[in-house]
Amino acid sequence: MNMTQREKYGEEKEKDVEVVHLRREIDLVSATAFVFGSVVGSGIFIAPKGVLMNSGGVGISLLVWALSGILSMFGALCYAELGTTFTKSGSHYTYLLETLGPLPAFLRLWDEFIIIRPAVNSYLSLAFGHYVVEPFFAPCTSPTVLVKLVSILAVTFVVAVNCWSVTMATRTQVLLTVIKMTSLLLVIIPGFIALIKGKTDNFQNGFELDLIKIDKLPLAFHNGLYAFGGWFSLNSVTEEVKNPKRTFPLAIISSMVTVTVCYLLVNMSYYTMMTPAELLQSDAVAVTFANRALHGMAFVIPILVFLSCLGTINVSIFTSPRMIFVGAREGHLPSIFSMIHIRRKTPLPAVLLLYPLTLVFLTTGDIYQLINFASFSRWLFIALTTTGMLIHRHRFPLHPRPFKAPLVIVVTFTVVCFFIVGLSLYSDPWNTGWSCALTLIGVPFYYLTTKCSCLPSRWKHAFNSFSKKLQILLEVVQQEMKTY
């Protein structure tokens, strides 16, 4: 290679480095950490109370946990197929757009912004706040205002990290995932030792039929599935995953098997050391467990748990803006939200978009209300997504599918999801009804924003002028190369 060729090669390499686009920086370790980290968080330390409260007994609650794990695994296998079939980021939005069309995709995007993500970020942050504050006030009730203040600080910190650097966010997640695993082991080991020694009182008569709350069982599954929620997180960042055809199946399957086993063992440990009544009285189950089982090391558990919650918040705020980013790129949101920071290479406007409404939900909501509120929309669109996958299989049988989930798993998962959605309207009509109503309100917004050009020209001019000024302020531009 002569000097001229070297100079030309160097210029091309420098130019490629300067091109603004989302980079593929998520390898198998990071991907596994994201799936595991997004699933294991506040759920296993908050949801046991909700599962027990709505199932009616120890045995039934453990069955709910097992079935929730199996159902989540089925869903994860479906999304592993979708992630290797479609190369765009955006998860549910992208798959609905490719299989069922723009209206269902827009409604999923609408719900992500209006309902799902603000509610999810809020209850994750509130769980963090409870575990930070509770040890200082036990056995008294923690001050609600202080819990919410700490929660606001947590979500603000994570938003700042995700605005600053993709690499920092992924490395933070790997570290926090190690902490999550440590916190689970500290719960599992003492309970398992006590179980071996014969401490099985709370497991006696765990399947008494008269304790089963049939009308509340869907809410028990909502809480159980909430604890397993996040198995679809990797699909939001497909364009940033290295070798997705290999990484998706390996990361998802290994993570979900590990999580399901750990969750069952954790719940058995809880019931070994606490009675059902004590568990129902606790707002921070792991703290109560630590006080019973770890004694001198009890202070460690709250620290590990709130760091676990922080990791889940990090995944939520890392992945969700990618759906907003892709939706704006497809024309379903203003183009400013499909722009990337010129130096940080992060989707800064999309990350910031969800922050204000998250603060509103966080300051006004309650953890269990927010779980039910978000679950209806989330599971409705997951069911529609796998329905779309079945339709796409039928219409395009020759389309490349590097990983293909068994048909019986896809059908079973889809039917169960629709069943849970239907029963949740009966079990909690207020929260799920509001969620359903807000979803339907998205229909006129779809036609107003994408099909109707009757807005006054001065409104359009004012909006475009504001968008340009915001673009300059945030230092963001459109992606300069195709990443899918």
N, C-alpha and C positions, 0 to 999 in steps of 0.2 A: 504494500500500500504506500503510494508516494505522498508527499506533503500535502498536495492539493486535495487528494482523496481523504486524508486524515482530517484536514480542516473542515471538509464538507460533512464527514461523518460526525465530527464534534458539534457542528452547528445543528445538524438534524437531531442529535441526542439532546442538546440543550433546549431546542425548540419543543421536543416531546415532554421534557420535564416541566416546561413553563405552561404547557397546555392545561387549561382549567377543566378538570373532570373528576369524578369520583374514582378513586384508585382501589384496586383489588388488594386489600391489606389484611383480609380475614382468612387465616389459614385454618387447618383442621383443629388445632388446639384452641384457637380463638373462637371458632365456630361452636365447638363442643362447650366451651365456657359460656358462650352466649345462650345456648339452648338450656344447659343446666342452670346457669345463673338466672335466666329469666323465669324458669319454673320454680326453683327453690328460692324463696325469699320470705316475704311476710306471710304467705299462704299457710304454710305448715305450722306457723306460730299463732295464727289468728283463726283460720278456718275450723280447727277441731271443735271449737265451741259452737259454731254455726251448724256443723254436721251433726253433732250430738243433739243439739237443741231441736233440730228438725227431723231427726230420724227416730229418736225415742229410746235408744238403748245402746249399750256398748257393742254388742255383737252386730247389730244392724249398722252402726256407724262404721265399724271396720269393713263390713261388706260394701258400704257406700264408697269407702276409700279405695278398696280393691277394684271395684267396677269403674270408678272414676279414672284410675290408672290405666286399666285396660282400654277404656273408651278413648282416653287421651293418646295412648299408643296407636290405636287405630287411626285417629285423626292425624297424628304425626306421620304415619306411613303414607296417608293420602297426600299430605302436603310435601312429603319428600318426592313423590311423583310429580306434583305440580311444580316444585322448585327446579327439577331437572328437565321438565318439559318446556316451560316458559322461562326465557332468559332475562326477563325484566325484573327489576325490584318492584316493590309495591304490594306484595303478598295478596290478601283477599281482593283488593281493588283491581289489581292487574288480572287475576284469574277470572273474576266476574266479567271484566271488560272483554277478555279473550273468548269466553264461553257463552255468556248470557247477554252480553251487550252493554251499551253505555248507561242506561237508566239504573239497573241494579248496581253497577260499579259506582256511579255517582252517589247513590244512596248510602253505599258502604263508606265512601269518602266523607259524606255529610255526617254520618253517625260517628265516624272516627273523630271528627272535629267537635261536634256538638255534644256527644254522649260518651262514647266509649273511652277515648284516651283521657279526657279530663277526669272522668270518674275513676279510671284505673290509677292514674298518677296520684289522685287524691287519696284513695284508700291505701295505696302503698306508702305514701308519705305519712299518713296518719298512723299507720302501723309502726313506722320508724319512730315517730314522735312518742307513741305510747311506751315503746321499749327503752327510749332514752330517758324519759321522765319518770316512769313508774318506780324504778328502784329507789329513787330519792324520797318517795312519798309513801311507799308500802309500810303498813297494810292499808293506809288511807287511799282514797280515790285521788287520782292525779288531777291537777287543775286543767280544765279543758282549754283555756286560753293559752297556757304554756305549751301544752301538747301541740296545738295548732301553730304556734309561733315556731317551735322547733321543726315542725313539718314543712313550713314555708321556707325556712333556711335550708333544709335538705334538698328540696326540689329546685331551689334557686342555684345551689352549688352544682348540682348535676347538670342543669341546663347550661351553666357557664362552661363546664368541662366539655360538653358536647358541641358547644359553639367554638371552642378553642382548637380542638384537635381530634381527628378520628383515631389516630394512633394512641393518644392518651386515654381515650374512652375505652378502647379495646384492651389495653394493658391494665387499666383499672379493673376491667371486668374479670380478667384472668385472676388477678390478685384476690378480688372479692369472692370469686368462685371457690378458691382454696379455703377461704375463711368460712364460707357456707358449709363446705364439706366437714370442716372441723366442728362447727356448731352442731351439725346433725349427729356426728359421732359422740359428742359429749352428752347428747340426750339418749342415744341408743344404748351405749355401753352400760351405764348404771342400771337402766331399766331391764336390760337383758340379763344382767347378773342377778337382779332381784327376782326376775321371773324364774331363773334356773333354781334359785333357793326356795321356790314354792309360793311366792307372793302372787297368788292368782285370785284373790277374793273378788275383785271387781269384774272378773270375767265369768263369774258364776251367773247362770240364768240370763245371759246376755241376749238371748234370742226370744224373749217372752213376747208373744204375738200381740198381747193387749197393750204393749208399750209403743207399738209401731204407729206412727202418725202418717197415714197414707196421703192425706191432703198436703202435708208439709214435705214429703219426700223429694219433690222436685227442687225445693229450696235447699235441702241437704246436698243434693247433687250439684246445685249451683255453687255452694261453698266448697265442696270437694273438687269440682272442676276448676273453680277459681284458683285453688292451691296448685293445680297442675297447669294452669294457664301459662302460656308463653312458649309452648312447643312449636308454635308457628312463627316465632320471632325471627328466625334466620331467613325466612322467605321475604322479609321486608328489605333485606340488603343483598339480594342475589347478585347484583352487579358489582358488589365489593368483596365477593367470596372467591378465593382462589380455587380453581378446578372444582366448580360446583357439582359436576356429575358424580364425583367421588365423595366430596366433602359432605353433601347434604345427607345421603343415607347413613353414612358412618356416624356423623355428629348427632343426628336425630335419634337413631335407634339406640346407640350406646347410652346417650343421656337419659332417654325415657325409661329404659329398663332399670338403670341405676336409681333414678328418682322414685319409681314405683316401689321398689324394694325398700328403699330408705324411709319413705313415707309410712308404709305399713309398720315398720319397726319402731319408728318414732311414736306413732299413735299407741302401739302396744306398751311402749315405755311410759307414756303419759298415764295410761290406765293402770299400770302397775304401781305407780307412786301416788296417784290421786284418785279420789272417788269421782263418779260422774257429777255429783253436786258441786264438788270443789272446782272441777274444770269449768262448769257453767258459771260459776261466780267470778272467775278470773278474766280480766281483760288482756292479760299478758301471760298466757299459759306457760310459756317456757320459763318465765321468772318464778312462778309458783312451783314448777317442777324442780328448778335449780335449788330453791330454798329447801325442798324436801330431800333431794337426792345428792346434791354436791356439797352442801354445808359450807366449808371454808372456801370452796371455789365458786360459790353461787354468783359472785359478782362478775365472773367471766362470761356467763351465758348472755346477759342483756347486751354486753358489748358486742359479742359475736352476732347476736340476732339483729341488732340494729345495723350492723355493717352488712349483714345478709340482705336486709330490706333495702339498704342503699344500693346494693348491686342490682336488685330487681328494678328499682327506679331508674338506674343507669341504662339498663337494657330497654326499658319502656321508652325512655326519652331518646335513645339512640335509634331505635327501629321505626317508631311511628312517624317521625318527620319524613322518612323515606317514602312512605305512602303519600303524604301530602306533596312531596317533591314530584313523584311520578304523576299524580293526578293533575298538578299544574302543568307538567310537561305535555300531558295529553289534552290540555285545554279545558279541563273541568274546574280549575281554580285560576286566579290571576297569575300571570307569568312570573311575577316577582318571587313566587314561592317555588319556582323551579330553578332558581339561581343559586350559585355557589360562591363562597367567599374567595376572592382572588388569591389570597395567600394561605388561608387555613384549609382550603379545599373541603369545607363543611357546608351542608345545606342550611346556612344560618337563618334565612327568613322562615323556613319551614319549622326549624327548631323553636324559634321565638313565637310562632303563631299559636301554639298550644299552651303557652305559659300563662297568659291572663285568665283564660277560662278555667285552667287547673286551679288557680288561686281562688276563684269564685267557688268552685265545688269544694275545695279543701276547707274554706272558712265556714261553709253553710251545711256541709253534709256529715253523715254518720257512716262508719265503715260498712256495716251490714246493709244499710239502705243503698249505699253506692254499689255494693257487690251485686245486689238484685237488679238495680237500675241498669247497670252496664251489661249484665249477663244476657238479658233478653236479646238485645241487638247483636251482641257478639255471636251468640250461638245461632241466631236466625241466619246471619250472613255466612257463618261457617257451613251450615247445612246447605244454603244456596250455592256456595262455592263447590262443595263436593257433588252436588246435583249437576252443576255445570260441567264438572270433570267427567261425569258419566255420559252426559250429552256429547261432549267433545270426543270421547272415546268412540261413541257410536257414529258420529258424523265424519271423523277423520281417523279411521282405524290404522292408517299407514303413517301417521305422524310420529316422528321419533320420540320414544319415551325411554330414556336410559335406565330409569327405575320405574317399575310398575307394581302398584299395590294389588293384592288379590281382590277380585271382584266382590267376594263375600264380605270382606272387611269394609270396602267402600260403601256398599249398600247398607250393611248393619250400622255403621257409623252415621250415615245420613238419616236413616229412619229414627234412630235414637235421638239425634239432635232435634229433629222436628217434634218428636214426642215431648222432649224436655221443654222446648219453647212453648208448646201448646199448654202443657200442664202448669207452667210458670205463670201464665195469665190467670189461671184459676187460683193458684196458691198465694200470689201476691199481686192482686189486680191493680193496686195503686201505683207501685213503682214500675212494674212491667208495662202497665197501661200507659203511663207517661212516656216511657221509652218507645212504645209502639207509635204513639201519637206524634212524637217528635220525628220519628223516622218517616212517617207519611207526609209531614210538613215539607220534607225534602223534595217531594215530587214537583210541586209548583216552582220551587227554587231551581230545579233542574231545567224546566222549560223556560223559565225567566232568564237564566244565565247562559244557557247553551243554544236554545232554539229561538229566542225572541230578540229581535234587533230594534225594538221600539223605544229603547231608552233615549232620552233627550241627548243631543250631541254635546251640549255643554257639560252634562254629567260625565260623559265619556272622556271629554277633554280634561276635566278636572281630575278624574281618576288617573288618567295616563300621566298627567303632570305630577300628581302626588307619588305615583309609582316610580317615576324617574328620580325624583328627589330622594325617595327612600332607598333606591338602588345606590345612589351616590353616597348617602349617609352610611349604609351598611357595607359598602365596598363589595358588591356582589355582581356577577355577570352570568349569562347563560352558559351552560356546559358547552365546551368547544370541541368535543369529540364524542362519538357514539360509544356507549359502554355495554351494549347488549346486542 
